[in-house]
Structures are given as structure tokens and as C-alpha cells.
Amino acid sequence: MPTRYSLILAALLLGGCSLNSPLPAHQPVLPGQWSSQTQTPDWPDSHYWQAFGADTLLRLQQQARQHNHDLAAAAARLQQADAQLRQAGAALLPSLDAGLNAGRSGNDNGVGNNLSASLGASYEVDFWGRNHQLREAARASLDASHFDQATLAVAIEASVANSWFQLLETLEREQLAQQNLHSAERLLQLVEARAAAGAADALEVSQQRILVLQQRAALLPLQQQRLALHNSLNLLLGNTPDAALPVDSALASLHVPEASAGLPSELLQQRPDIRASEARLLAANADLNAARAALWPSLRLTGQYAGQSSTLADLLGNPATSWNLLGGLTQPIFDGSRLRARVEQADARQQELLIDYQRSILTAISEADTALAAALSSRQRVQQQQHVVEQAQLALQLAEARYRAGAIALSTLLDSQRSLFQSQDALLQLQSAQLQTAVDLYRALGGGWQATTLSYSD
């Protein structure tokens, strides 16, 4: 008989040891290098923002870190996850309860008091590791909340930078449109003077007036866009829409920093969103292990010490006492397959988060590779467009001089005006896009985030 019980116990122990399953292989095959750049050992850090040479941008980002509502909500979610971890950790400890009861009763023989006090303790033996796995799931969820907060902080900083650059771009495009309007009005006066002298006809006057009207119309969408960008940036900063914003920089005066990237495989440790996906996968795996452990018997130990008396003095000094110690073993037998369904649900959840984790890695690699190529391309496009503007300015000067001399038709002058207006506007947009590409690259490479060792007191 002892041998039989020993075999049963050994089987239970063996089954308990096999409850916790490791994660399946979950990292996809990564490229050895980037498509457009030879990797370097360096990754961008938090000093990247200073390289733009705009103190105003640094102040705006600091304001967003302090007052952005999304970041405040992320901090609250982090507090929730921390509280959940402490709750899960409490299940591994004994619970202790105290009770005090007072009553008064009577019958034909008289009236009496009944006072009692008790102290009870309860402890669930975590033989199969269920409570331990629930705590590990809560710990991983807290890690995920930390990484989510870091991901959001990087995104907010990038959004502030891009919104500010777009606001500067729109203001400069609006100023350029106003300058082009003045230029078109000046040339309209020239055409009208030539028409008065008989050197130009009414058609030429109408054509130049159309260009003036087109330049006036071009101001309206820029003004609306400026208002929308002003409001969206104030929202990121936690301001009301009417708050004033500093716009004391010109796009051409800002420096475009260069960002380098290490090996693609190293990106997994640079991006907090990947770490968050990994933490959620670990939490799901621990939750699956806990669901499996719930299929096995649970053992709970309880104890109670109680005292009873008819007076408070006797209750405190010499009560009638009693105590008990109990051990209870509970094995689920029939629950309508609820526990089995819970295991299946947890297993499917793990598979879902495994796919999400793999997707987050591939998405990050794709974003970084695309951003590296875009950074190189945007620099080249700005340089080329600068040459286009220079030639367009020269062409307009020559066209105006020849038109004054009567050597060319107005249509040639009109084409030169439009070409310059369009090329100048395109240059401003490309300069802004180059700055935003640098921001997007920094974000794609992790935003200077540095992984830290997370420690909790649970």
C-alpha cells in the first residue's frame, strides 16, 4: 500500500512539473543588413532632438511631456498594472482575519451577554504553480505598460516635432504666397501700362489678372491649414486652441541630423513597442500555464483561534477558548467544461499574441528600412529643388526684361512666374518633409529609448 501511494504521489509531482510550458519559437528570420545603408555600431540617443538646433522645439516637447493628456492616461494605466501585480502577489501569501462579535439575548431565566473574538488564518498551497503563474502574468503585463508608456512618449515627441515643422512650413508658404501675390500685382501694373501705351492688348491684361486672382485664392487654404495645425499642436501640448505658439524659426535655418542604425537584429532591443508585444506574449504564456494548473486539485490550509465570554474583562483576561486546524483538498469534477474552455481560450490568446509579436518585429524592420531610404532620398530631393528654384528665378528675371523690351509674348512671362511660384512652394514642402523624415527615422529606430531593468516590490 505505501508503494502504491508513493507511485500516485510521484505521478502527481511529475504532472505538476509538466504544467508550465515554454514559449514556442517566436522570432522571425531577420535580414542581415539594411537596404540603403551599411550598418554602424551606433543608434540615435535622446540628444538627437538637440541636433535640429531649435531650442523652441525642445521647450515644446518638454511641455508635452508634462501636460499631454495621453501621457497622463498612460501613467494612470501603469498605476493600474502595478496594483494588479500587487494583488496577484498577495495570493501567494497567507491571509489573516480578526473578528469581534457582541450579542445580548434573554429567556425565562434572565438576560445575558455573549462576547467573542476570533483570529483566523488561511493559506492556499500553490503546489501546481497557478498563483505563481498569475503573478508572472501580472508582472509581464506591468512590463508591457512600461513599454507602452515609453512608446507613447516617443510618439508624442515625434508628433510635436512634426506638427511644429508643418506649422512653420505653412506659415512660410503663406508668406511666400503673399510675396508672389505682390509680384503678380506688380507685373499686372506693368502689363496695364503697356496696354495703355498700345504695346499690349486686353487679353494680356486679363491673363495677368487671372494669375493675380489665382495667387489670392492660394492664400485661403493655407490660412485654414495653419489654423488646423495650430490647434492640433496645442492639443498635443495640453493647451486650449487659443494658446499662442512660438514660431520663431525658419525651415532653412534648422539642421537636419543624420541618424545611424546598427544591425537589424538589434532593433528588437531599441523599440519599446516590440518589447511591449513580447511582454504581452509572456503574460499570455503565464496565463495559459495558470489555466492548466487550475485543472488540478487545490489545497487550502485554514486555522482559527477563538475566545468567548459574557463580559469584556473575561474576554480579554480569561475567555473560554477554542481552536481548529483544517486542510482541504478540492478537485474539479464537473463544471460544464468551463476550466477546459479556459485553457483553450488562453492557448488561442497566446497564439494571437505570438502572431502580433512577429508582426511587430517585421513592421519595425520595414519602417526602419523605409525611413533610412527616405532620409537619403529627401536630402537629395531638397538639393535638386534648390537648383530648380535658382534657375526659375533667373528665368523670370530674363523673361521680365525681355517682356519689357517687347521681345517675348506675355504667355512666356506668365509661364516663368508660375514656374517660380511652384518651385519655391515645392522647396518649402520638401524642406519640411526632410525634417519630418528625420523625425520619422528617429522614431522608427526607437526614438533614443534605452531599455532599463524593471524591478517591482510585489
Backbone hydrogen bonds, N-H to C=O, Kabsch-Sander energy under -0.5 kcal/mol:
donor,donor_aa,acceptor,acceptor_aa,energy
5,Y,1,M,-2.3
6,S,2,P,-2.3
7,L,3,T,-2.1
8,I,4,R,-2.1
9,L,5,Y,-2.7
10,A,6,S,-2.5
11,A,7,L,-2.3
12,L,8,I,-2.2
13,L,9,L,-2.6
14,L,10,A,-2.6
15,G,11,A,-2.5
16,G,12,L,-2.6
17,C,13,L,-2.2
18,S,14,L,-1.1
19,L,16,G,-1.2
21,S,19,L,-0.6
34,W,37,Q,-0.6
40,T,261,A,-2.6
48,Y,45,D,-1.8
49,W,46,S,-0.8
50,Q,47,H,-0.6
51,A,47,H,-0.8
51,A,48,Y,-0.9
52,F,49,W,-1.4
53,G,50,Q,-1.7
58,L,54,A,-1.3
59,R,55,D,-2.1
60,L,56,T,-2.3
61,Q,57,L,-2.3
62,Q,58,L,-2.0
63,Q,59,R,-2.2
64,A,60,L,-2.1
65,R,61,Q,-2.2
66,Q,62,Q,-1.3
67,H,63,Q,-2.2
68,N,64,A,-2.3
72,A,68,N,-1.7
73,A,69,H,-2.4
74,A,70,D,-2.1
75,A,71,L,-2.0
76,A,72,A,-1.7
77,R,73,A,-2.2
78,L,74,A,-1.9
79,Q,75,A,-1.8
80,Q,76,A,-1.9
81,A,77,R,-2.2
82,D,78,L,-2.1
83,A,79,Q,-2.2
84,Q,80,Q,-2.3
85,L,81,A,-1.8
86,R,82,D,-1.9
87,Q,83,A,-2.1
88,A,84,Q,-2.3
89,G,85,L,-2.3
90,A,86,R,-1.6
91,A,87,Q,-0.8
91,A,88,A,-0.6
92,L,89,G,-1.4
93,L,90,A,-1.6
95,S,122,S,-3.0
97,D,120,G,-3.2
99,G,118,S,-2.6
101,N,116,S,-2.8
103,G,114,N,-2.2
105,S,112,G,-2.4
107,N,110,G,-2.7
110,G,107,N,-1.3
112,G,105,S,-3.1
114,N,103,G,-2.8
115,L,309,S,-3.6
116,S,101,N,-2.5
117,A,307,G,-2.6
118,S,99,G,-2.5
119,L,305,Y,-2.8
120,G,97,D,-3.2
121,A,303,G,-2.9
122,S,95,S,-2.3
123,Y,301,L,-2.7
125,V,123,Y,-0.7
125,V,299,L,-2.3
126,D,124,E,-0.6
127,F,125,V,-2.2
129,G,126,D,-0.6
133,Q,129,G,-2.5
134,L,130,R,-2.2
135,R,131,N,-2.1
136,E,132,H,-2.2
137,A,133,Q,-2.4
138,A,134,L,-2.1
139,R,135,R,-2.6
140,A,136,E,-2.5
141,S,137,A,-2.1
142,L,138,A,-2.0
143,D,139,R,-2.2
144,A,140,A,-2.4
145,S,141,S,-1.9
146,H,142,L,-2.2
147,F,143,D,-2.5
148,D,144,A,-2.7
149,Q,145,S,-2.2
150,A,146,H,-2.1
151,T,147,F,-2.7
152,L,148,D,-2.6
153,A,149,Q,-2.3
154,V,150,A,-2.2
155,A,151,T,-2.2
156,I,152,L,-2.8
157,E,153,A,-2.3
158,A,154,V,-2.3
159,S,155,A,-2.5
160,V,156,I,-2.6
161,A,157,E,-2.2
162,N,158,A,-2.8
163,S,159,S,-2.6
164,W,160,V,-2.3
165,F,161,A,-2.6
166,Q,162,N,-2.5
167,L,163,S,-2.1
168,L,164,W,-2.5
169,E,165,F,-2.6
170,T,166,Q,-2.5
171,L,167,L,-2.3
172,E,168,L,-2.5
173,R,169,E,-2.6
174,E,170,T,-2.2
175,Q,171,L,-2.4
176,L,172,E,-2.7
177,A,173,R,-2.6
178,Q,174,E,-2.0
179,Q,175,Q,-2.4
180,N,176,L,-2.8
181,L,177,A,-1.9
182,H,178,Q,-2.1
183,S,179,Q,-2.4
184,A,180,N,-2.7
185,E,181,L,-2.5
186,R,182,H,-2.3
187,L,183,S,-2.2
188,L,184,A,-1.8
189,Q,185,E,-1.8
190,L,186,R,-1.5
191,V,187,L,-2.6
192,E,188,L,-2.8
193,A,189,Q,-2.1
194,R,190,L,-2.3
195,A,191,V,-2.5
196,A,192,E,-2.3
197,A,193,A,-1.4
198,G,195,A,-1.1
199,A,194,R,-3.0
200,A,194,R,-0.9
205,V,201,D,-1.5
206,S,202,A,-2.4
207,Q,203,L,-2.4
208,Q,204,E,-2.0
209,R,205,V,-2.2
210,I,206,S,-2.2
211,L,207,Q,-1.6
212,V,208,Q,-2.0
213,L,209,R,-2.5
214,Q,210,I,-2.4
215,Q,211,L,-2.0
216,R,212,V,-1.9
217,A,213,L,-2.4
218,A,214,Q,-1.7
219,L,215,Q,-0.6
219,L,216,R,-0.9
220,L,216,R,-0.6
220,L,217,A,-0.7
222,L,218,A,-0.8
223,Q,219,L,-2.1
224,Q,220,L,-2.0
225,Q,221,P,-2.5
226,R,222,L,-2.4
227,L,223,Q,-1.8
228,A,224,Q,-2.1
229,L,225,Q,-2.5
230,H,226,R,-2.4
231,N,227,L,-2.2
232,S,228,A,-2.3
233,L,229,L,-2.4
234,N,230,H,-1.9
235,L,231,N,-2.0
236,L,232,S,-1.8
237,L,233,L,-1.7
238,G,234,N,-0.6
238,G,235,L,-1.0
239,N,234,N,-3.2
243,A,240,T,-1.9
253,S,250,A,-1.0
254,L,250,A,-0.7
254,L,251,L,-1.2
255,H,52,F,-2.0
266,E,263,L,-1.3
267,L,263,L,-0.6
267,L,264,P,-1.2
268,L,265,S,-0.8
269,Q,266,E,-1.5
270,Q,266,E,-0.5
270,Q,267,L,-1.0
271,R,267,L,-1.5
274,I,271,R,-0.5
275,R,271,R,-1.6
276,A,272,P,-2.2
277,S,273,D,-1.9
278,E,274,I,-2.3
279,A,275,R,-2.4
280,R,276,A,-2.2
281,L,277,S,-1.8
282,L,278,E,-2.3
283,A,279,A,-2.3
284,A,280,R,-2.3
285,N,281,L,-2.1
286,A,282,L,-2.3
287,D,283,A,-2.3
288,L,284,A,-2.0
289,N,285,N,-2.1
290,A,286,A,-2.2
291,A,287,D,-2.1
292,R,288,L,-2.0
293,A,289,N,-2.1
294,A,290,A,-1.5
295,L,292,R,-1.4
296,W,293,A,-1.6
298,S,330,T,-2.8
299,L,125,V,-0.7
300,R,328,G,-2.7
301,L,123,Y,-3.3
302,T,326,L,-2.9
303,G,121,A,-2.5
304,Q,324,N,-2.4
305,Y,119,L,-2.5
306,A,322,S,-3.1
307,G,117,A,-3.2
308,Q,320,A,-2.0
309,S,115,L,-3.0
315,L,311,T,-2.0
316,L,312,L,-2.0
317,G,313,A,-2.3
318,N,314,D,-1.6
320,A,308,Q,-2.8
321,T,319,P,-0.7
322,S,306,A,-2.4
324,N,304,Q,-2.1
326,L,302,T,-3.5
328,G,300,R,-3.1
330,T,298,S,-2.8
330,T,328,G,-0.5
338,R,335,D,-0.8
341,A,337,S,-2.3
342,R,338,R,-2.0
343,V,339,L,-1.8
344,E,340,R,-2.3
345,Q,341,A,-2.6
346,A,342,R,-2.5
347,D,343,V,-2.5
348,A,344,E,-2.4
349,R,345,Q,-2.4
350,Q,346,A,-2.2
351,Q,347,D,-2.1
352,E,348,A,-2.3
353,L,349,R,-2.4
354,L,350,Q,-2.1
355,I,351,Q,-2.0
356,D,352,E,-2.3
357,Y,353,L,-2.4
358,Q,354,L,-2.3
359,R,355,I,-2.5
360,S,356,D,-2.4
361,I,357,Y,-1.8
362,L,358,Q,-2.2
363,T,359,R,-2.8
364,A,360,S,-2.2
365,I,361,I,-2.5
366,S,362,L,-2.4
367,E,363,T,-2.8
368,A,364,A,-2.6
369,D,365,I,-2.5
370,T,366,S,-2.5
371,A,367,E,-2.5
372,L,368,A,-2.4
373,A,369,D,-1.8
374,A,370,T,-2.4
375,A,371,A,-2.2
376,L,372,L,-1.5
377,S,373,A,-2.3
378,S,374,A,-2.8
379,R,375,A,-1.5
380,Q,376,L,-1.5
381,R,377,S,-2.3
382,V,378,S,-2.1
383,Q,379,R,-1.9
384,Q,380,Q,-2.3
385,Q,381,R,-2.5
386,Q,382,V,-2.1
387,H,383,Q,-1.3
388,V,384,Q,-1.7
389,V,385,Q,-2.4
390,E,386,Q,-2.0
391,Q,387,H,-2.2
392,A,388,V,-2.4
393,Q,389,V,-2.5
394,L,390,E,-1.9
395,A,391,Q,-2.6
396,L,392,A,-2.1
397,Q,393,Q,-2.1
398,L,394,L,-2.3
399,A,395,A,-2.6
400,E,396,L,-2.7
401,A,397,Q,-2.0
402,R,398,L,-2.4
403,Y,399,A,-2.4
404,R,400,E,-2.3
405,A,401,A,-1.4
406,G,403,Y,-1.2
407,A,402,R,-3.1
408,I,402,R,-0.6
412,T,409,A,-0.8
413,L,409,A,-1.1
414,L,410,L,-2.9
415,D,411,S,-2.3
416,S,412,T,-1.9
417,Q,413,L,-2.3
418,R,414,L,-2.6
419,S,415,D,-2.4
420,L,416,S,-2.1
421,F,417,Q,-2.8
422,Q,418,R,-2.7
423,S,419,S,-2.2
424,Q,420,L,-2.6
425,D,421,F,-2.1
426,A,422,Q,-2.5
427,L,423,S,-1.9
428,L,424,Q,-1.9
429,Q,425,D,-2.0
430,L,426,A,-2.4
431,Q,427,L,-2.6
432,S,428,L,-2.3
433,A,429,Q,-2.5
434,Q,430,L,-2.4
435,L,431,Q,-1.8
436,Q,432,S,-2.6
437,T,433,A,-2.4
438,A,434,Q,-1.8
439,V,435,L,-1.7
440,D,436,Q,-2.8
441,L,437,T,-2.4
442,Y,438,A,-2.1
443,R,439,V,-2.4
444,A,440,D,-2.6
445,L,441,L,-1.8
446,G,443,R,-1.6
447,G,442,Y,-3.0
449,W,446,G,-1.3
454,L,452,T,-0.5
458,D,456,Y,-0.9
